[in-house]
């Protein structure tokens, strides 16, 4: 399970990187096109949708690396048991948050597919793929947090758990 989550997270980061490049090129093209009175139709909508992939694609990968923000001032000065406790509390908090987010994201994605939701404006851009990506990214993050919680509980207070390597 852990390897599958990691490989999927790497794939979503790669797709997010491609999305970032696409958004960048479309944005530059739109700015240049605007100078010549020919902006790219749907550039804003495409950029908004790729942001979901960029953000939710990278969340799980950052969690695998334990790269999310924490207060290092307290964490690094704490002993192994306190660190373990902090990690467990953080994982439980994340599970609650991403559990609720996943639940609602799945509901919204299903509804969005049902009604074939699209943006308003000159260019109707479909929104249901982005909603689906948000739900997928949230679920993937939730699974990683469960794996992390299990590992944190198993290695409670073990100083080797905190070695970088």
Secondary structure, 3 states (H helix, E strand, C coil): CHHHHHHHHHHHHHHHHHHHHHHHHHHHHHHHHHHCCCCCCCHHHHHHHHHHHHHHHHHHHHHHCCCCCCCHHHHCCCCHHHHHHHHHHHHHHHHHHHHHHHHHHHHHHHHHHHHCCECCCCCCCECHHHHHHHHHHHHHHHHHHHHHHHHHHHCCCCHHHHCCC
